[in-house]
Amino acid sequence: METPPLPLQLFTLREGLVSSTADQTLVDAFAADFQGLKHFGAKLGESLELGSPWTGTLQEDDFTLNFAYFDAGTSSMDPGAGAMIGEKRPFFELLNRINELDA
C-alpha cells in the first residue's frame, strides 16, 4: 500500500531570514510560529539548563510545523530548515514516513 504524499512546504533558515518558494503570507506565518516555538524552547531549555533547542515541533488542529538547525549552532544567524505540513501529524509518524522513503 502506497502512502499518499503530505501537503508539505519547506523553508530555509539562513542568516536570520526565513525563505521558501511559498507565497510571502505563508513564509510570514511560518516565521512567526517558528519564532514563538524557538522562544518557548529557549525558555524551557534555560530553566532546565539544557541550552537552546536545535529542533522543535508545533502541532495545531490543521497543521504541523517542524524546524531543525544543522550542526553549526542554534543562533538566529545559523543555518537550518523547517517544514509546514498542512495537517496534524504525530512526530513519530513523520519520522516513520521519512524512514520508509529512505528504504
C-alpha positions in Angstrom: 0.0 0.0 0.0 1.5 3.3 -1.1 1.4 6.2 1.4 -0.1 9.4 -0.1 2.1 12.5 -0.1 1.7 15.0 2.7 0.7 18.6 1.9 4.3 19.9 2.6 6.0 23.3 2.3 9.7 23.6 3.0 11.6 26.6 4.5 15.2 27.6 4.8 16.7 29.4 7.8 19.8 31.3 6.9 21.4 34.5 8.2 18.4 35.4 10.3 15.9 35.1 7.5 13.2 32.5 6.5 12.9 31.8 2.8 10.8 29.5 0.7 9.2 29.1 -2.7 5.9 29.6 -0.9 4.0 32.9 -1.1 5.0 35.6 1.4 1.9 35.1 3.6 2.9 31.5 4.3 6.6 32.5 4.8 5.5 35.1 7.3 3.2 32.7 9.1 5.9 30.1 9.4 8.4 32.7 10.6 6.0 33.8 13.4 5.3 30.3 14.5 8.9 29.4 14.3 10.0 32.4 16.4 7.3 31.6 19.1 8.3 27.9 19.2 12.0 28.7 19.4 11.4 31.3 22.2 9.4 28.8 24.2 12.0 26.1 23.7 14.8 28.6 24.8 12.9 29.4 28.0 12.3 25.8 28.7 15.9 24.9 27.9 17.2 27.7 30.1 15.1 26.6 33.1 16.3 23.0 32.7 19.9 24.1 32.0 19.7 22.3 28.6 20.5 25.3 26.4 18.8 26.5 23.2 16.7 24.0 21.2 18.2 22.7 17.9 14.8 21.2 16.8 11.1 21.7 17.6 7.6 20.7 16.6 4.3 22.5 16.9 1.0 20.8 16.2 -2.2 22.6 15.7 -5.6 21.2 14.5 -4.9 21.9 10.8 -1.1 21.9 10.5 2.2 20.6 11.9 5.3 22.8 11.9 8.9 21.5 12.4 12.3 23.1 12.4 15.8 21.9 12.9 19.2 23.6 13.0 22.2 22.0 11.4 25.3 21.3 13.4 26.6 24.9 13.0 24.7 26.1 16.1 21.3 27.5 17.2 21.6 31.3 16.9 19.4 33.2 14.5 22.3 33.5 12.1 23.0 29.7 11.9 21.6 27.6 9.0 18.6 25.4 9.4 15.5 24.2 7.8 11.8 23.9 8.5 8.6 22.4 7.2 4.9 23.1 7.4 2.6 20.2 6.8 -1.0 21.0 6.0 -2.5 18.6 8.5 -1.9 17.4 12.1 0.6 14.5 12.2 2.4 13.0 15.2 6.1 13.5 15.0 6.8 9.7 15.4 4.6 9.1 12.3 6.6 11.7 10.3 9.8 10.0 11.3 8.4 6.7 10.2 7.4 8.1 6.8 10.9 9.6 6.3 12.5 6.2 7.1 10.1 4.5 4.6 11.2 7.0 1.9 14.9 6.1 2.6 14.3 2.4 2.2 
